[in-house]
Amino acid sequence: MAVIPKLQRSAFTILKRNIGFSAILAQKGQAVDPIQKLFVQKIREYDQKAKASPGKLVDSTPAIEKELKTELDRVAKMFGGGEGVDMTKFPTPNFQEPALDPINHQATK
C-alpha cells in the first residue's frame, strides 16, 4: 500500500500551497509599500478612464489621434488595406502554378 503515503504527501503539498496563496489573497486590497499603493491607485485610475472611453486611446489629444489615423492609413496603404478590409486577419496566400511546357517523350528514330 505505497499509494496512500504518496497521496498523503501530495495532499500535504497542495494544502501548503493553498495556505500560502490564501495569505497573499488576504492582503489583496492592502498595499504594504507606499510606492505600491501609488502604483495600484494609478492602475485603478487608468482602468476607470479606459472604461469611460471604450475603443479609444486613454488621455489622447486630437494631435495624437490624428497621428494614429495617419499611421494606420499608411500601414493600410502599404499592405493592401482599404474600406471593408479586415487588417487584423492573416492574409491568405495566393500562389499560382507555373506554366510548364509539356515534355515530348517520343524518341526520334
Jmol script that loads the backbone (N, CA, C; Angstrom):
load data "model"
ATOM      1  N   MET A   1       0.823  -1.193   0.000  1.00  0.00           N
ATOM      2  CA  MET A   1       0.000   0.000   0.000  1.00  0.00           C
ATOM      3  C   MET A   1       0.870   1.260   0.000  1.00  0.00           C
ATOM      4  N   ALA A   2       1.704   1.383  -0.991  1.00  0.00           N
ATOM      5  CA  ALA A   2       2.583   2.546  -1.100  1.00  0.00           C
ATOM      6  C   ALA A   2       1.842   3.739  -1.683  1.00  0.00           C
ATOM      7  N   VAL A   3       0.632   3.530  -2.133  1.00  0.00           N
ATOM      8  CA  VAL A   3      -0.142   4.600  -2.753  1.00  0.00           C
ATOM      9  C   VAL A   3      -0.628   5.603  -1.717  1.00  0.00           C
ATOM     10  N   ILE A   4      -1.013   5.137  -0.554  1.00  0.00           N
ATOM     11  CA  ILE A   4      -1.560   6.021   0.480  1.00  0.00           C
ATOM     12  C   ILE A   4      -0.533   7.046   0.960  1.00  0.00           C
ATOM     13  N   PRO A   5       0.728   6.664   1.248  1.00  0.00           N
ATOM     14  CA  PRO A   5       1.693   7.696   1.646  1.00  0.00           C
ATOM     15  C   PRO A   5       1.939   8.734   0.553  1.00  0.00           C
ATOM     16  N   LYS A   6       1.908   8.304  -0.720  1.00  0.00           N
ATOM     17  CA  LYS A   6       2.083   9.261  -1.821  1.00  0.00           C
ATOM     18  C   LYS A   6       0.925  10.247  -1.856  1.00  0.00           C
ATOM     19  N   LEU A   7      -0.279   9.735  -1.653  1.00  0.00           N
ATOM     20  CA  LEU A   7      -1.446  10.614  -1.635  1.00  0.00           C
ATOM     21  C   LEU A   7      -1.388  11.587  -0.466  1.00  0.00           C
ATOM     22  N   GLN A   8      -0.924  11.109   0.676  1.00  0.00           N
ATOM     23  CA  GLN A   8      -0.813  11.985   1.840  1.00  0.00           C
ATOM     24  C   GLN A   8       0.206  13.093   1.586  1.00  0.00           C
ATOM     25  N   ARG A   9       1.346  12.733   0.985  1.00  0.00           N
ATOM     26  CA  ARG A   9       2.362  13.748   0.691  1.00  0.00           C
ATOM     27  C   ARG A   9       1.862  14.769  -0.321  1.00  0.00           C
ATOM     28  N   SER A  10       1.192  14.295  -1.368  1.00  0.00           N
ATOM     29  CA  SER A  10       0.690  15.236  -2.371  1.00  0.00           C
ATOM     30  C   SER A  10      -0.414  16.115  -1.792  1.00  0.00           C
ATOM     31  N   ALA A  11      -1.261  15.542  -0.938  1.00  0.00           N
ATOM     32  CA  ALA A  11      -2.311  16.347  -0.303  1.00  0.00           C
ATOM     33  C   ALA A  11      -1.698  17.387   0.626  1.00  0.00           C
ATOM     34  N   PHE A  12      -0.650  17.011   1.347  1.00  0.00           N
ATOM     35  CA  PHE A  12       0.026  17.953   2.242  1.00  0.00           C
ATOM     36  C   PHE A  12       0.677  19.081   1.441  1.00  0.00           C
ATOM     37  N   THR A  13       1.291  18.741   0.311  1.00  0.00           N
ATOM     38  CA  THR A  13       1.917  19.762  -0.539  1.00  0.00           C
ATOM     39  C   THR A  13       0.872  20.733  -1.073  1.00  0.00           C
ATOM     40  N   ILE A  14      -0.239  20.215  -1.533  1.00  0.00           N
ATOM     41  CA  ILE A  14      -1.308  21.074  -2.054  1.00  0.00           C
ATOM     42  C   ILE A  14      -1.863  21.956  -0.951  1.00  0.00           C
ATOM     43  N   LEU A  15      -2.028  21.401   0.235  1.00  0.00           N
ATOM     44  CA  LEU A  15      -2.530  22.177   1.360  1.00  0.00           C
ATOM     45  C   LEU A  15      -1.572  23.310   1.719  1.00  0.00           C
ATOM     46  N   LYS A  16      -0.255  23.033   1.697  1.00  0.00           N
ATOM     47  CA  LYS A  16       0.732  24.079   1.987  1.00  0.00           C
ATOM     48  C   LYS A  16       0.651  25.203   0.956  1.00  0.00           C
ATOM     49  N   ARG A  17       0.500  24.838  -0.320  1.00  0.00           N
ATOM     50  CA  ARG A  17       0.390  25.857  -1.374  1.00  0.00           C
ATOM     51  C   ARG A  17      -0.856  26.709  -1.182  1.00  0.00           C
ATOM     52  N   ASN A  18      -1.966  26.055  -0.877  1.00  0.00           N
ATOM     53  CA  ASN A  18      -3.215  26.791  -0.703  1.00  0.00           C
ATOM     54  C   ASN A  18      -3.143  27.747   0.474  1.00  0.00           C
ATOM     55  N   ILE A  19      -2.489  27.335   1.546  1.00  0.00           N
ATOM     56  CA  ILE A  19      -2.336  28.229   2.699  1.00  0.00           C
ATOM     57  C   ILE A  19      -1.480  29.422   2.312  1.00  0.00           C
ATOM     58  N   GLY A  20      -0.425  29.187   1.524  1.00  0.00           N
ATOM     59  CA  GLY A  20       0.422  30.289   1.064  1.00  0.00           C
ATOM     60  C   GLY A  20      -0.341  31.255   0.179  1.00  0.00           C
ATOM     61  N   PHE A  21      -1.156  30.730  -0.730  1.00  0.00           N
ATOM     62  CA  PHE A  21      -1.939  31.595  -1.606  1.00  0.00           C
ATOM     63  C   PHE A  21      -3.014  32.350  -0.842  1.00  0.00           C
ATOM     64  N   SER A  22      -3.592  31.706   0.160  1.00  0.00           N
ATOM     65  CA  SER A  22      -4.642  32.385   0.913  1.00  0.00           C
ATOM     66  C   SER A  22      -4.077  33.565   1.695  1.00  0.00           C
ATOM     67  N   ALA A  23      -2.822  33.474   2.133  1.00  0.00           N
ATOM     68  CA  ALA A  23      -2.198  34.611   2.818  1.00  0.00           C
ATOM     69  C   ALA A  23      -2.010  35.773   1.853  1.00  0.00           C
ATOM     70  N   ILE A  24      -1.666  35.466   0.623  1.00  0.00           N
ATOM     71  CA  ILE A  24      -1.500  36.522  -0.385  1.00  0.00           C
ATOM     72  C   ILE A  24      -2.849  37.139  -0.724  1.00  0.00           C
ATOM     73  N   LEU A  25      -3.860  36.297  -0.875  1.00  0.00           N
ATOM     74  CA  LEU A  25      -5.183  36.805  -1.220  1.00  0.00           C
ATOM     75  C   LEU A  25      -5.800  37.616  -0.093  1.00  0.00           C
ATOM     76  N   ALA A  26      -5.420  37.341   1.136  1.00  0.00           N
ATOM     77  CA  ALA A  26      -5.944  38.110   2.263  1.00  0.00           C
ATOM     78  C   ALA A  26      -5.437  39.541   2.224  1.00  0.00           C
ATOM     79  N   GLN A  27      -4.273  39.763   1.614  1.00  0.00           N
ATOM     80  CA  GLN A  27      -3.704  41.102   1.513  1.00  0.00           C
ATOM     81  C   GLN A  27      -4.067  41.769   0.194  1.00  0.00           C
ATOM     82  N   LYS A  28      -5.015  41.239  -0.534  1.00  0.00           N
ATOM     83  CA  LYS A  28      -5.337  41.717  -1.876  1.00  0.00           C
ATOM     84  C   LYS A  28      -5.624  43.209  -1.921  1.00  0.00           C
ATOM     85  N   GLY A  29      -6.439  43.698  -1.042  1.00  0.00           N
ATOM     86  CA  GLY A  29      -6.816  45.103  -1.076  1.00  0.00           C
ATOM     87  C   GLY A  29      -5.846  46.014  -0.365  1.00  0.00           C
ATOM     88  N   GLN A  30      -4.874  45.458   0.313  1.00  0.00           N
ATOM     89  CA  GLN A  30      -3.966  46.270   1.110  1.00  0.00           C
ATOM     90  C   GLN A  30      -2.592  46.291   0.465  1.00  0.00           C
ATOM     91  N   ALA A  31      -2.120  47.476   0.152  1.00  0.00           N
ATOM     92  CA  ALA A  31      -0.769  47.628  -0.358  1.00  0.00           C
ATOM     93  C   ALA A  31       0.131  47.980   0.814  1.00  0.00           C
ATOM     94  N   VAL A  32       1.240  47.307   0.923  1.00  0.00           N
ATOM     95  CA  VAL A  32       2.130  47.491   2.059  1.00  0.00           C
ATOM     96  C   VAL A  32       3.057  48.679   1.832  1.00  0.00           C
ATOM     97  N   ASP A  33       3.599  48.779   0.670  1.00  0.00           N
ATOM     98  CA  ASP A  33       4.587  49.790   0.330  1.00  0.00           C
ATOM     99  C   ASP A  33       3.887  51.043  -0.198  1.00  0.00           C
ATOM    100  N   PRO A  34       4.361  52.266   0.143  1.00  0.00           N
ATOM    101  CA  PRO A  34       3.722  53.472  -0.398  1.00  0.00           C
ATOM    102  C   PRO A  34       3.833  53.562  -1.920  1.00  0.00           C
ATOM    103  N   ILE A  35       4.925  53.084  -2.469  1.00  0.00           N
ATOM    104  CA  ILE A  35       5.072  53.093  -3.928  1.00  0.00           C
ATOM    105  C   ILE A  35       4.082  52.115  -4.547  1.00  0.00           C
ATOM    106  N   GLN A  36       3.897  50.984  -3.898  1.00  0.00           N
ATOM    107  CA  GLN A  36       2.926  50.008  -4.375  1.00  0.00           C
ATOM    108  C   GLN A  36       1.516  50.589  -4.313  1.00  0.00           C
ATOM    109  N   LYS A  37       1.206  51.327  -3.259  1.00  0.00           N
ATOM    110  CA  LYS A  37      -0.107  51.968  -3.140  1.00  0.00           C
ATOM    111  C   LYS A  37      -0.333  52.947  -4.283  1.00  0.00           C
ATOM    112  N   LEU A  38       0.690  53.754  -4.579  1.00  0.00           N
ATOM    113  CA  LEU A  38       0.580  54.726  -5.662  1.00  0.00           C
ATOM    114  C   LEU A  38       0.405  54.022  -7.001  1.00  0.00           C
ATOM    115  N   PHE A  39       1.155  52.951  -7.207  1.00  0.00           N
ATOM    116  CA  PHE A  39       1.050  52.191  -8.448  1.00  0.00           C
ATOM    117  C   PHE A  39      -0.351  51.616  -8.619  1.00  0.00           C
ATOM    118  N   VAL A  40      -0.883  51.011  -7.571  1.00  0.00           N
ATOM    119  CA  VAL A  40      -2.227  50.425  -7.635  1.00  0.00           C
ATOM    120  C   VAL A  40      -3.270  51.510  -7.874  1.00  0.00           C
ATOM    121  N   GLN A  41      -3.083  52.666  -7.257  1.00  0.00           N
ATOM    122  CA  GLN A  41      -4.010  53.778  -7.443  1.00  0.00           C
ATOM    123  C   GLN A  41      -4.001  54.247  -8.898  1.00  0.00           C
ATOM    124  N   LYS A  42      -2.818  54.381  -9.492  1.00  0.00           N
ATOM    125  CA  LYS A  42      -2.728  54.811 -10.890  1.00  0.00           C
ATOM    126  C   LYS A  42      -3.335  53.780 -11.838  1.00  0.00           C
ATOM    127  N   ILE A  43      -3.140  52.510 -11.539  1.00  0.00           N
ATOM    128  CA  ILE A  43      -3.736  51.462 -12.368  1.00  0.00           C
ATOM    129  C   ILE A  43      -5.256  51.536 -12.306  1.00  0.00           C
ATOM    130  N   ARG A  44      -5.802  51.773 -11.128  1.00  0.00           N
ATOM    131  CA  ARG A  44      -7.261  51.891 -10.988  1.00  0.00           C
ATOM    132  C   ARG A  44      -7.782  53.119 -11.726  1.00  0.00           C
ATOM    133  N   GLU A  45      -7.059  54.244 -11.648  1.00  0.00           N
ATOM    134  CA  GLU A  45      -7.465  55.449 -12.376  1.00  0.00           C
ATOM    135  C   GLU A  45      -7.459  55.191 -13.881  1.00  0.00           C
ATOM    136  N   TYR A  46      -6.422  54.531 -14.363  1.00  0.00           N
ATOM    137  CA  TYR A  46      -6.329  54.218 -15.789  1.00  0.00           C
ATOM    138  C   TYR A  46      -7.470  53.307 -16.213  1.00  0.00           C
ATOM    139  N   ASP A  47      -7.805  52.335 -15.371  1.00  0.00           N
ATOM    140  CA  ASP A  47      -8.899  51.422 -15.677  1.00  0.00           C
ATOM    141  C   ASP A  47     -10.222  52.169 -15.778  1.00  0.00           C
ATOM    142  N   GLN A  48     -10.455  53.124 -14.881  1.00  0.00           N
ATOM    143  CA  GLN A  48     -11.689  53.914 -14.929  1.00  0.00           C
ATOM    144  C   GLN A  48     -11.740  54.758 -16.199  1.00  0.00           C
ATOM    145  N   LYS A  49     -10.617  55.362 -16.570  1.00  0.00           N
ATOM    146  CA  LYS A  49     -10.575  56.170 -17.790  1.00  0.00           C
ATOM    147  C   LYS A  49     -10.787  55.302 -19.025  1.00  0.00           C
ATOM    148  N   ALA A  50     -10.213  54.104 -19.023  1.00  0.00           N
ATOM    149  CA  ALA A  50     -10.372  53.209 -20.166  1.00  0.00           C
ATOM    150  C   ALA A  50     -11.820  52.746 -20.300  1.00  0.00           C
ATOM    151  N   LYS A  51     -12.494  52.524 -19.183  1.00  0.00           N
ATOM    152  CA  LYS A  51     -13.902  52.120 -19.233  1.00  0.00           C
ATOM    153  C   LYS A  51     -14.799  53.282 -19.647  1.00  0.00           C
ATOM    154  N   ALA A  52     -14.373  54.513 -19.359  1.00  0.00           N
ATOM    155  CA  ALA A  52     -15.176  55.680 -19.714  1.00  0.00           C
ATOM    156  C   ALA A  52     -15.163  55.931 -21.221  1.00  0.00           C
ATOM    157  N   SER A  53     -14.064  55.587 -21.893  1.00  0.00           N
ATOM    158  CA  SER A  53     -13.981  55.788 -23.342  1.00  0.00           C
ATOM    159  C   SER A  53     -13.551  54.484 -24.009  1.00  0.00           C
ATOM    160  N   PRO A  54     -14.487  53.540 -24.176  1.00  0.00           N
ATOM    161  CA  PRO A  54     -14.114  52.251 -24.769  1.00  0.00           C
ATOM    162  C   PRO A  54     -13.774  52.391 -26.253  1.00  0.00           C
ATOM    163  N   GLY A  55     -12.736  51.690 -26.666  1.00  0.00           N
ATOM    164  CA  GLY A  55     -12.353  51.701 -28.069  1.00  0.00           C
ATOM    165  C   GLY A  55     -11.493  52.870 -28.478  1.00  0.00           C
ATOM    166  N   LYS A  56     -11.170  53.756 -27.560  1.00  0.00           N
ATOM    167  CA  LYS A  56     -10.347  54.917 -27.882  1.00  0.00           C
ATOM    168  C   LYS A  56      -9.096  54.901 -27.024  1.00  0.00           C
ATOM    169  N   LEU A  57      -8.167  55.758 -27.384  1.00  0.00           N
ATOM    170  CA  LEU A  57      -6.969  55.914 -26.573  1.00  0.00           C
ATOM    171  C   LEU A  57      -7.313  56.666 -25.295  1.00  0.00           C
ATOM    172  N   VAL A  58      -6.627  56.325 -24.219  1.00  0.00           N
ATOM    173  CA  VAL A  58      -6.849  56.989 -22.938  1.00  0.00           C
ATOM    174  C   VAL A  58      -5.988  58.243 -22.891  1.00  0.00           C
ATOM    175  N   ASP A  59      -6.575  59.361 -22.477  1.00  0.00           N
ATOM    176  CA  ASP A  59      -5.879  60.655 -22.363  1.00  0.00           C
ATOM    177  C   ASP A  59      -5.217  61.074 -23.676  1.00  0.00           C
ATOM    178  N   SER A  60      -5.914  60.922 -24.784  1.00  0.00           N
ATOM    179  CA  SER A  60      -5.322  61.296 -26.063  1.00  0.00           C
ATOM    180  C   SER A  60      -5.766  62.695 -26.465  1.00  0.00           C
ATOM    181  N   THR A  61      -4.861  63.384 -27.122  1.00  0.00           N
ATOM    182  CA  THR A  61      -5.157  64.712 -27.655  1.00  0.00           C
ATOM    183  C   THR A  61      -5.564  64.553 -29.118  1.00  0.00           C
ATOM    184  N   PRO A  62      -6.172  65.579 -29.707  1.00  0.00           N
ATOM    185  CA  PRO A  62      -6.513  65.490 -31.129  1.00  0.00           C
ATOM    186  C   PRO A  62      -5.286  65.276 -32.016  1.00  0.00           C
ATOM    187  N   ALA A  63      -4.143  65.824 -31.612  1.00  0.00           N
ATOM    188  CA  ALA A  63      -2.924  65.635 -32.402  1.00  0.00           C
ATOM    189  C   ALA A  63      -2.490  64.166 -32.392  1.00  0.00           C
ATOM    190  N   ILE A  64      -2.602  63.525 -31.244  1.00  0.00           N
ATOM    191  CA  ILE A  64      -2.217  62.114 -31.146  1.00  0.00           C
ATOM    192  C   ILE A  64      -3.185  61.250 -31.942  1.00  0.00           C
ATOM    193  N   GLU A  65      -4.477  61.561 -31.871  1.00  0.00           N
ATOM    194  CA  GLU A  65      -5.459  60.792 -32.638  1.00  0.00           C
ATOM    195  C   GLU A  65      -5.244  60.968 -34.135  1.00  0.00           C
ATOM    196  N   LYS A  66      -4.882  62.178 -34.564  1.00  0.00           N
ATOM    197  CA  LYS A  66      -4.605  62.433 -35.978  1.00  0.00           C
ATOM    198  C   LYS A  66      -3.370  61.653 -36.417  1.00  0.00           C
ATOM    199  N   GLU A  67      -2.338  61.644 -35.580  1.00  0.00           N
ATOM    200  CA  GLU A  67      -1.124  60.903 -35.907  1.00  0.00           C
ATOM    201  C   GLU A  67      -1.403  59.405 -35.999  1.00  0.00           C
ATOM    202  N   LEU A  68      -2.224  58.886 -35.095  1.00  0.00           N
ATOM    203  CA  LEU A  68      -2.599  57.475 -35.141  1.00  0.00           C
ATOM    204  C   LEU A  68      -3.341  57.155 -36.430  1.00  0.00           C
ATOM    205  N   LYS A  69      -4.260  58.021 -36.821  1.00  0.00           N
ATOM    206  CA  LYS A  69      -5.026  57.789 -38.045  1.00  0.00           C
ATOM    207  C   LYS A  69      -4.125  57.802 -39.271  1.00  0.00           C
ATOM    208  N   THR A  70      -3.179  58.749 -39.332  1.00  0.00           N
ATOM    209  CA  THR A  70      -2.275  58.794 -40.489  1.00  0.00           C
ATOM    210  C   THR A  70      -1.387  57.551 -40.539  1.00  0.00           C
ATOM    211  N   GLU A  71      -0.921  57.080 -39.389  1.00  0.00           N
ATOM    212  CA  GLU A  71      -0.087  55.876 -39.369  1.00  0.00           C
ATOM    213  C   GLU A  71      -0.894  54.646 -39.788  1.00  0.00           C
ATOM    214  N   LEU A  72      -2.135  54.540 -39.317  1.00  0.00           N
ATOM    215  CA  LEU A  72      -2.971  53.407 -39.715  1.00  0.00           C
ATOM    216  C   LEU A  72      -3.295  53.453 -41.206  1.00  0.00           C
ATOM    217  N   ASP A  73      -3.521  54.651 -41.748  1.00  0.00           N
ATOM    218  CA  ASP A  73      -3.754  54.786 -43.187  1.00  0.00           C
ATOM    219  C   ASP A  73      -2.512  54.398 -43.982  1.00  0.00           C
ATOM    220  N   ARG A  74      -1.337  54.794 -43.481  1.00  0.00           N
ATOM    221  CA  ARG A  74      -0.083  54.467 -44.166  1.00  0.00           C
ATOM    222  C   ARG A  74       0.134  52.954 -44.182  1.00  0.00           C
ATOM    223  N   VAL A  75      -0.119  52.296 -43.065  1.00  0.00           N
ATOM    224  CA  VAL A  75       0.036  50.841 -42.996  1.00  0.00           C
ATOM    225  C   VAL A  75      -0.986  50.156 -43.895  1.00  0.00           C
ATOM    226  N   ALA A  76      -2.209  50.662 -43.917  1.00  0.00           N
ATOM    227  CA  ALA A  76      -3.239  50.080 -44.776  1.00  0.00           C
ATOM    228  C   ALA A  76      -2.858  50.225 -46.244  1.00  0.00           C
ATOM    229  N   LYS A  77      -2.258  51.355 -46.615  1.00  0.00           N
ATOM    230  CA  LYS A  77      -1.844  51.570 -47.999  1.00  0.00           C
ATOM    231  C   LYS A  77      -0.690  50.635 -48.364  1.00  0.00           C
ATOM    232  N   MET A  78       0.245  50.442 -47.438  1.00  0.00           N
ATOM    233  CA  MET A  78       1.399  49.579 -47.711  1.00  0.00           C
ATOM    234  C   MET A  78       1.004  48.119 -47.867  1.00  0.00           C
ATOM    235  N   PHE A  79       0.048  47.668 -47.076  1.00  0.00           N
ATOM    236  CA  PHE A  79      -0.275  46.253 -47.042  1.00  0.00           C
ATOM    237  C   PHE A  79      -1.629  45.926 -47.662  1.00  0.00           C
ATOM    238  N   GLY A  80      -2.154  46.801 -48.478  1.00  0.00           N
ATOM    239  CA  GLY A  80      -3.360  46.491 -49.226  1.00  0.00           C
ATOM    240  C   GLY A  80      -4.648  46.610 -48.454  1.00  0.00           C
ATOM    241  N   GLY A  81      -4.679  47.445 -47.476  1.00  0.00           N
ATOM    242  CA  GLY A  81      -5.910  47.650 -46.729  1.00  0.00           C
ATOM    243  C   GLY A  81      -6.771  48.691 -47.415  1.00  0.00           C
ATOM    244  N   GLY A  82      -7.945  48.859 -46.944  1.00  0.00           N
ATOM    245  CA  GLY A  82      -8.854  49.844 -47.501  1.00  0.00           C
ATOM    246  C   GLY A  82     -10.205  49.712 -46.837  1.00  0.00           C
ATOM    247  N   GLU A  83     -11.205  50.260 -47.474  1.00  0.00           N
ATOM    248  CA  GLU A  83     -12.561  50.189 -46.947  1.00  0.00           C
ATOM    249  C   GLU A  83     -13.041  48.743 -46.965  1.00  0.00           C
ATOM    250  N   GLY A  84     -13.510  48.275 -45.845  1.00  0.00           N
ATOM    251  CA  GLY A  84     -14.078  46.937 -45.761  1.00  0.00           C
ATOM    252  C   GLY A  84     -13.061  45.813 -45.662  1.00  0.00           C
ATOM    253  N   VAL A  85     -11.775  46.132 -45.544  1.00  0.00           N
ATOM    254  CA  VAL A  85     -10.748  45.101 -45.434  1.00  0.00           C
ATOM    255  C   VAL A  85     -10.364  44.957 -43.968  1.00  0.00           C
ATOM    256  N   ASP A  86     -10.402  43.734 -43.478  1.00  0.00           N
ATOM    257  CA  ASP A  86     -10.053  43.471 -42.083  1.00  0.00           C
ATOM    258  C   ASP A  86      -8.541  43.309 -41.978  1.00  0.00           C
ATOM    259  N   MET A  87      -7.867  44.321 -41.414  1.00  0.00           N
ATOM    260  CA  MET A  87      -6.408  44.291 -41.316  1.00  0.00           C
ATOM    261  C   MET A  87      -5.923  43.417 -40.161  1.00  0.00           C
ATOM    262  N   THR A  88      -6.822  42.944 -39.306  1.00  0.00           N
ATOM    263  CA  THR A  88      -6.405  42.077 -38.206  1.00  0.00           C
ATOM    264  C   THR A  88      -6.383  40.612 -38.623  1.00  0.00           C
ATOM    265  N   LYS A  89      -6.894  40.304 -39.806  1.00  0.00           N
ATOM    266  CA  LYS A  89      -6.951  38.936 -40.294  1.00  0.00           C
ATOM    267  C   LYS A  89      -5.652  38.608 -41.037  1.00  0.00           C
ATOM    268  N   PHE A  90      -5.148  37.395 -40.838  1.00  0.00           N
ATOM    269  CA  PHE A  90      -3.932  36.969 -41.524  1.00  0.00           C
ATOM    270  C   PHE A  90      -4.222  36.842 -43.010  1.00  0.00           C
ATOM    271  N   PRO A  91      -3.344  37.375 -43.861  1.00  0.00           N
ATOM    272  CA  PRO A  91      -3.617  37.322 -45.301  1.00  0.00           C
ATOM    273  C   PRO A  91      -3.547  35.888 -45.833  1.00  0.00           C
ATOM    274  N   THR A  92      -4.391  35.604 -46.795  1.00  0.00           N
ATOM    275  CA  THR A  92      -4.374  34.281 -47.412  1.00  0.00           C
ATOM    276  C   THR A  92      -3.429  34.323 -48.608  1.00  0.00           C
ATOM    277  N   PRO A  93      -2.449  33.432 -48.635  1.00  0.00           N
ATOM    278  CA  PRO A  93      -1.505  33.445 -49.754  1.00  0.00           C
ATOM    279  C   PRO A  93      -2.177  32.946 -51.024  1.00  0.00           C
ATOM    280  N   ASN A  94      -1.805  33.549 -52.129  1.00  0.00           N
ATOM    281  CA  ASN A  94      -2.380  33.191 -53.419  1.00  0.00           C
ATOM    282  C   ASN A  94      -1.224  32.879 -54.369  1.00  0.00           C
ATOM    283  N   PHE A  95      -0.853  31.607 -54.430  1.00  0.00           N
ATOM    284  CA  PHE A  95       0.241  31.187 -55.296  1.00  0.00           C
ATOM    285  C   PHE A  95      -0.339  30.606 -56.576  1.00  0.00           C
ATOM    286  N   GLN A  96       0.220  31.016 -57.711  1.00  0.00           N
ATOM    287  CA  GLN A  96      -0.233  30.497 -58.993  1.00  0.00           C
ATOM    288  C   GLN A  96       0.732  29.409 -59.449  1.00  0.00           C
ATOM    289  N   GLU A  97       0.182  28.377 -60.042  1.00  0.00           N
ATOM    290  CA  GLU A  97       1.010  27.296 -60.558  1.00  0.00           C
ATOM    291  C   GLU A  97       1.765  27.808 -61.786  1.00  0.00           C
ATOM    292  N   PRO A  98       3.051  27.526 -61.858  1.00  0.00           N
ATOM    293  CA  PRO A  98       3.800  27.980 -63.034  1.00  0.00           C
ATOM    294  C   PRO A  98       3.399  27.180 -64.274  1.00  0.00           C
ATOM    295  N   ALA A  99       3.374  27.854 -65.393  1.00  0.00           N
ATOM    296  CA  ALA A  99       3.020  27.198 -66.654  1.00  0.00           C
ATOM    297  C   ALA A  99       4.267  26.519 -67.211  1.00  0.00           C
ATOM    298  N   LEU A 100       4.216  25.201 -67.340  1.00  0.00           N
ATOM    299  CA  LEU A 100       5.343  24.429 -67.864  1.00  0.00           C
ATOM    300  C   LEU A 100       4.995  23.886 -69.235  1.00  0.00           C
ATOM    301  N   ASP A 101       5.992  23.853 -70.100  1.00  0.00           N
ATOM    302  CA  ASP A 101       5.796  23.263 -71.423  1.00  0.00           C
ATOM    303  C   ASP A 101       5.810  21.747 -71.281  1.00  0.00           C
ATOM    304  N   PRO A 102       4.914  21.082 -72.012  1.00  0.00           N
ATOM    305  CA  PRO A 102       4.922  19.617 -71.942  1.00  0.00           C
ATOM    306  C   PRO A 102       6.205  19.073 -72.569  1.00  0.00           C
ATOM    307  N   ILE A 103       6.687  18.022 -71.996  1.00  0.00           N
ATOM    308  CA  ILE A 103       7.920  17.410 -72.493  1.00  0.00           C
ATOM    309  C   ILE A 103       7.537  16.316 -73.482  1.00  0.00           C
ATOM    310  N   ASN A 104       8.214  16.316 -74.619  1.00  0.00           N
ATOM    311  CA  ASN A 104       7.946  15.326 -75.654  1.00  0.00           C
ATOM    312  C   ASN A 104       8.723  14.067 -75.312  1.00  0.00           C
ATOM    313  N   HIS A 105       8.014  12.966 -75.025  1.00  0.00           N
ATOM    314  CA  HIS A 105       8.663  11.721 -74.638  1.00  0.00           C
ATOM    315  C   HIS A 105       8.872  10.782 -75.828  1.00  0.00           C
ATOM    316  N   GLN A 106       8.527  11.207 -77.022  1.00  0.00           N
ATOM    317  CA  GLN A 106       8.691  10.330 -78.177  1.00  0.00           C
ATOM    318  C   GLN A 106      10.155  10.336 -78.598  1.00  0.00           C
ATOM    319  N   ALA A 107      10.644   9.166 -78.770  1.00  0.00           N
ATOM    320  CA  ALA A 107      12.049   9.039 -79.181  1.00  0.00           C
ATOM    321  C   ALA A 107      12.138   9.181 -80.696  1.00  0.00           C
ATOM    322  N   THR A 108      13.115   9.904 -81.156  1.00  0.00           N
ATOM    323  CA  THR A 108      13.305  10.064 -82.604  1.00  0.00           C
ATOM    324  C   THR A 108      14.100   8.877 -83.120  1.00  0.00           C
ATOM    325  N   LYS A 109      13.645   8.304 -84.241  1.00  0.00           N
ATOM    326  CA  LYS A 109      14.307   7.126 -84.808  1.00  0.00           C
ATOM    327  C   LYS A 109      14.967   7.449 -86.096  1.00  0.00           C
TER     328      LYS A 109
END
end "model"
wireframe off; spacefill off
backbone 0.3
color backbone group
